[in-house]
Amino acid sequence: MMIETATPTLLDTRTLAKTDRCRSVLESFDRLEPGQTLVVLTDHDPRPLLRHFQKDRPGLFEWTPQESGPTLWRTEIFRRAANRGALRRVTEALAWDHDRLDALLSRTFDARAAGRLEDARRLWPEFERGLTRHIRFEEELLFPVFEEKAGLSSNQGPTAVMRAEHREIQMLLEGIGRVVGASGPAAEKLRAELLRVLGGHNDKEELVLYPGTDGLLSPEESDELVGRIQASS
């Protein structure tokens, strides 16, 4: 999957007239090449802008909230290599987010390996927020849909295992957050444990849960679920 490596384009809509903001964001997005990212700063919840993208640029973008108020909202909008109107599938949308998070974790610990502890401390919250959001939209949106369609309760089947693993992952995130900017081996030891848990967890999701959900839904239902996931903050 294509993950952004170049410096994103930044658009601060707070400097624009309110009547020009949506048009400017759409025009800036249209200038992106597939694999590039637009970072949009707003002074209000940008979900109305998301609805414009879902209506006018369906299938062309990934939408990732990075900061959510109360005075500043920062959103990353990634340009997909896809045709306008392409229906989204849960498997590719959420596996893309796995890859995005893997890249953020690597950046954090690359900084530590280079001795840049302050950079690691600065980079870590973006990964932690992103993985916490990923866990939240799985538990609030994805898992209930899968359980309903599969005729399972929340304490049986693959989602029960994944909920338990989420709790383990969250404990490891808290532990790493306390030491990621400090010298010594503690952060690397906790990262190794996190990678161990995430490796098996993500494999089960990408090989079992995500395709299983897509198999239980029509293409239109999968696309609608991905749209709801995008709107989660």
Residue pairs with C-beta under 8 A, 6 or more apart in sequence:
1 92
1 95
1 96
1 99
2 34
2 35
2 81
3 35
3 96
3 99
3 100
3 103
4 35
4 36
4 37
4 78
6 36
8 36
8 37
8 38
8 39
8 76
9 28
9 31
9 32
9 36
9 37
9 38
9 39
10 38
10 39
10 41
11 24
11 25
11 28
11 38
11 39
11 40
11 41
12 41
13 21
13 24
13 25
13 40
13 41
13 42
13 43
14 41
14 42
14 43
16 24
21 42
21 49
22 48
22 49
22 52
25 38
25 40
25 49
25 77
26 52
26 53
26 56
26 57
28 38
29 38
29 53
29 57
29 61
29 77
29 79
32 38
32 79
33 79
34 79
34 80
34 81
34 82
35 78
35 79
35 81
36 78
36 79
37 76
37 77
37 78
37 79
38 76
38 77
38 79
39 66
39 74
39 75
39 76
39 77
40 46
40 49
40 74
40 75
40 76
40 77
41 72
41 73
41 74
42 49
42 72
42 73
42 75
43 71
43 72
43 73
44 73
45 68
45 69
45 73
45 233
46 73
46 75
47 231
49 75
50 63
50 230
50 231
53 60
53 61
53 63
53 77
54 227
54 230
57 84
58 84
58 85
58 86
59 80
59 82
59 83
59 84
59 85
59 86
59 87
59 88
60 79
60 80
60 82
60 84
60 86
61 77
61 78
61 79
61 80
62 76
62 77
62 78
62 80
62 93
62 96
62 97
62 100
62 230
63 75
63 76
63 77
63 78
63 230
63 231
64 75
64 76
64 77
64 78
64 97
64 100
64 130
65 73
65 74
65 75
65 133
65 232
65 233
66 74
66 75
66 76
66 126
66 129
67 73
67 74
68 233
87 219
87 220
87 222
87 223
88 222
88 223
88 226
88 227
89 214
89 219
89 222
89 223
89 226
90 142
90 210
90 213
90 214
90 217
90 222
90 225
90 226
91 206
91 210
91 211
91 213
91 214
93 226
93 229
94 134
94 138
94 142
94 205
94 206
94 210
94 229
95 206
95 210
97 130
97 134
98 134
98 202
98 205
98 206
100 130
101 127
101 130
101 131
101 134
104 123
104 126
104 127
104 130
105 127
105 191
105 194
107 123
108 120
108 123
108 124
108 127
108 180
109 120
109 187
109 188
109 191
111 117
111 119
111 120
111 123
112 120
112 180
112 187
112 188
117 181
117 182
117 183
118 181
120 180
120 181
120 187
121 180
121 181
124 176
124 177
124 180
124 181
125 177
128 173
128 176
128 177
131 169
131 173
132 170
132 173
133 232
133 233
135 166
135 169
135 170
136 232
137 229
137 232
138 162
138 166
138 205
139 163
139 166
140 232
141 225
141 228
141 229
141 232
142 209
142 213
142 225
142 229
143 154
143 159
143 162
143 163
144 154
145 213
145 217
145 225
146 152
146 159
146 209
146 212
146 213
146 216
147 153
147 154
147 157
147 159
149 213
149 216
149 217
150 157
150 212
150 216
152 159
154 160
154 163
158 204
158 208
158 209
158 212
159 209
161 204
162 201
162 204
162 205
162 209
165 197
165 200
165 201
168 197
169 194
169 197
169 198
169 201
172 190
172 193
172 194
172 197
173 194
175 190
176 187
176 190
176 191
176 194
179 186
179 187
179 190
180 187
213 222
213 225
214 222
217 225
